[in-house]
Structures are given as structure tokens and as C-alpha cells.
Amino acid sequence: MNDIPAPQPAPATATGPATIEQPIKASVRHLSFYYDSYRAVTDVNLDIAERRITALIGASGCGKSTFLRCFNRMHDLYPGNRYEGSIILRPKGLDIVARNVDPIGIRMRIGMVFQKPNPFPKSIFDNVAYGLKVRGIRDRRLIEERVERALRQAFLWEETRDRLGDSAMTLSGGQQQRLCIARALAPEPELLLLDEPTSALDPVATANIEELLSELKREVTILIVTHNMQQAARVSDYTAFMHLGVLVEFGVTDQLFTTPREKQTEDYITGRYG
Amino acid sequence: MAATAGSAALRAGIQRRRRWDMLFSVAGLLVMLVAVLTLVLLFLQLAIDGLPRLNADFMLNFPSRFAERAGILSAWVGTLLVMLVTAFVAVPLGVAAGLYLEEYAPRNWLTDIIEINVTNLAGVPSIIYGLLALSLFVYQMNLGQSIAAAGLTLALLIMPIVIVATREAVRAVPLSMREAAYAMGTTKWQILAHHIVPYSAGGILTGIIIGLSRAIGETAPVITIGALTFIAFLPESPFSSTFPFINFKWLEAPFTVLPIQIFNWVSRPQAEFHVNAAAAGLVLIVLTLAMNAAAIMLRQRYRKRINW
């Protein structure tokens, strides 16, 4: 783990350089994203710490989801998208948003969980095994092993071990979301993206997911967009606050929530707007 | 006092507006009954006239100039074979075209024009298809007045229905499903094969069956390309006892279909033939209703399996 090349320090912004003690999983440099001529994300510089949880917070429409979706090139599905700058995935040094990089290859290495649970209308087993199927893995034993592991990681194994053949649609909302997490984990992604994963869930299901994220970060780097500031404060190690497409402040979560450097951040976390 | 007076007026107002609810639902019910009753009466009339004539002999006899000996063997075999050709051509082409337009085609002026045309084609009178087919299939491609020509004509006729149904079914697959699949690193083809087609199969199948049940009753284009009205033989069997066990000679055979047989019998002066026409009509309508019932059942089954 020590042979990871030392990343370039993030360039100083108005907020000062962000300090991360941890190895870096991904470095965002001067990233801007456009829908046609509209710029939704502006010149973001940010480092994502390996096997830590980084939260993206900000008001609706601040570009945090748009920013997150740059990481697996989801925008490529729709016309009129344009990326500027770079997201370097370490340790291989691959630039995620480079035009000549195949988005399919990117999505095979980076998992994503969406706001609304969206399991496929297939069996529980087939949902979790799907990423392996896409990769052409046929070895039944290996698939079963990985499915069980992913379901255990998502705290869903005990509830589903006897009904893996049932349709995923028979699960409750919270279970479906954990299934989606298991589905993303089965192919062993390097980075897991979560786009407001608990906003459609009740408080108990939310607590379950938060607990599972804290366990998961031992194995995988997590980037989570959340609407809920308490959630960011509870689960994340680092927090980035965005406003109108600009990264206003980035820092260690405790610090950002107790002693924000920026006035805007303070206004947001104390509920003065948003 | 004022309050009760006010609430009495309020209640009267609500009553008055409720009356319109009543009035409209009664009117709607009446209009619907007219439509349904007409269909039921028509069906009953056919059944009363035709049912006594409907027996094994009627199904297994060729047409004859004696009404009591005439049957619909060549007509229903012709209908079946023509439908076979139609399905074989219209289903793969229509479904593929629908999938392409919805999933692969770029959005530009060319695809806009194609889209408008496909939708318009669904409304073109069927006789026009007959005229087109007459010059294209019968003369240009030298298919003659054959089962192949009729099957291709009807395939053209129902292709827009299949395309539109396919597109609608595909469009009903929620965006969240596509994004979920794309996020797993799938290619477009994998999304089609693993998700879009299986999830929209119910809708696509329904469209296919509705298209075929439209084709089965079409008369005008088939007459135009010159289907015969008196056929006293069957086309060669599609199966043969020697290798390769299938045989395509039947494609070139002259033919007749049920609607034409009915048309022929109705236009005769003798009342006995009219009874034959009613019986044949009964067979046709039962076929069509059965296909529609199958479409509804398929839709229900798929809907139960997939609830977004």
C-alpha cells in the first residue's frame, strides 16, 4: 500500500489547500462540466481519500449530483455533455473524464447506487450476480461466492439467504437499497458512488444503510452525495460543500461542521439557507 | 342562524354540481352500451345464422357451387399460411426497427422524418398497400398471385403497428432501470438483451398480436393482389417426408383467405350461401377475439411479473 505514487497536492483555491493524511484514491483537477453551454460544475479541485467516506453536501441544484455522475461518466448517456479538466484514478493514473477513455471500462471499476432503489425485476441472486455476468464470468462457484460476500457486506445475507430465487421486487424499500449496494459491490469496485442513497427511505432503513457504510469503508472508497447534513456529519470522514457548481469548502468533516472557514458554509450548515 | 343558512346554501350548491356528475356518468354509460350492444348483437346474429352450419364437414370441405357441400378448408388453410408469412416478416423487421429507432438512432431531422412517416403509415388505407403490393411484389418481384405476395403485403400493412408498439413498450422501461444497468458497465447490446427486451416483451407481444389480428381480417389488399375466390385444392404441404423435411413450394401457390370467402358467399343471391358466410364469419371473429384475448392475457402476465 506504500507504493502509491505521492499525488500532487491540490492547487490552492480560495479555501486553501485541502489536507488529507490518507493515500489518495482519486484527484479531481480543474473539473468543469457543461450541459451544452450551461456550466453545471465549475473548476473543482478535490482529493478523494482511499477507504474513507467523502460526503458532498449543498442545496438542491448546487451540482453535487452532477459532479458525482462525472466519476462514472453517467453524463455520456445523454447528448450535449462536455467535461473539462481531469479526474485521475489512482494508483493507475487513469483519467476518468478523458475523451479517449471508454466509459464502459470506467463503470466496470466504479460502482454506483442511486437515489431511488432500482433493482432489476429479476431474482435477488441475479441482481447481485449481474455485474459478474456483464463481465463474462461463468464460473458458478465463483459467482455464488461473490454474491454471498456482497450480500454479507450489504448486511442483507441473513434476510435473503433462503429466498435468493425470489424477485427483488418482493423486498422492502430499505432492503432493495441494500440489494443495490450489494449489486454494486459484487464486481469489487475501486470506488463506490452513492447519490442520496437514503432519501427515499424511512429512518430505520436509513440507520441501517449508514451503519453499513461505516463498515464498508474498510474495504472500499466511498463518495456520497447527501441532502441530509446530519448524515454527512455522522458517516463521513471528509466533507465537500458545493454551491452553484463551485466547491466552496472541503475539509475533515468534524472541522467543517464545527469551524467552517467560509461564511457560506457556515450559513448552510446552520440552516440559514438551503 | 346565519351559519346554518350558509351551510344549507353550500349543500344545495354541492348537490347541484353532483347532479352533473350523475348526468355525465349516465350519458357515458349509455353511449358505451350502444357500442357494446351493437357488437354483441352482431355476434349473436352471426352465431344464430351460422352456428347450425358449423360442423366438421364445413371446416374440411372445399368451396362448392352447392351451398350445403361448400366448406372453408382452403380459406382457413390460406389464412393460416398467409399469417405465417406475415408474422415471419413483420415481427423481426418491425421489432428490430422499433428497437433501433428507440435505442440506437441519433435524434436528428432524418430520424424525425422516419418517425413521422412510420406513424403516418399506420393510417394509410389498406387498399393503397394492395396497389403497392400489386406492382411491387406481384409484377416487379414476379411473385405472382401467391401466398408469399399476400403475406408480404400484410406484413407491410402491420409493420407500423409492430414498430409503434415496440417503441412504446421500450419507452415504458424506466430511465432508472437503464441507468442502473449502465452503471454496471454494460454495453448497449447487453442492455437490450438483458433488460429492455425482456422487460418490454409483454408490450411488444401485445403489439404483434394486435397487428396480426388486424391482418387476419384484411380483405381489400388481398383482393387487389388477386387472391382467387374459388380454390378447390390445398397448397403443397410445408413439411415433406424427405430431406430437408420442409418445403417452400406452398409460398408460390395461389390461395384464398377467410374474408374473401365470406365476401364471395355474401355476394351470391342464394340464401343458403349467406348462411355459409355467417358460419365463416363466426370462425373469423372467434379467431380474432381469441388473438385479442391472448394479447390481454400476455399483458396481464407480464404486468404482474414486473411492477416498477
Interface residues (C-beta under 8 A of the other chain):
Chain A: N72 M74 L77 P79 I104 G105 I106 R107 M108 R109 G111 M112 F114 K116 N118 P119 F120 P121 Y130 G131 K133 V134 R135 S167 M169 C180 R183 A184 P187
Chain B: R107 P174 S176 M177 R178 E179 A180 A181 Y182 A183 M184 G185 T186 T187 Q190 H194 H195 Y199 R305 I306 N307 W308
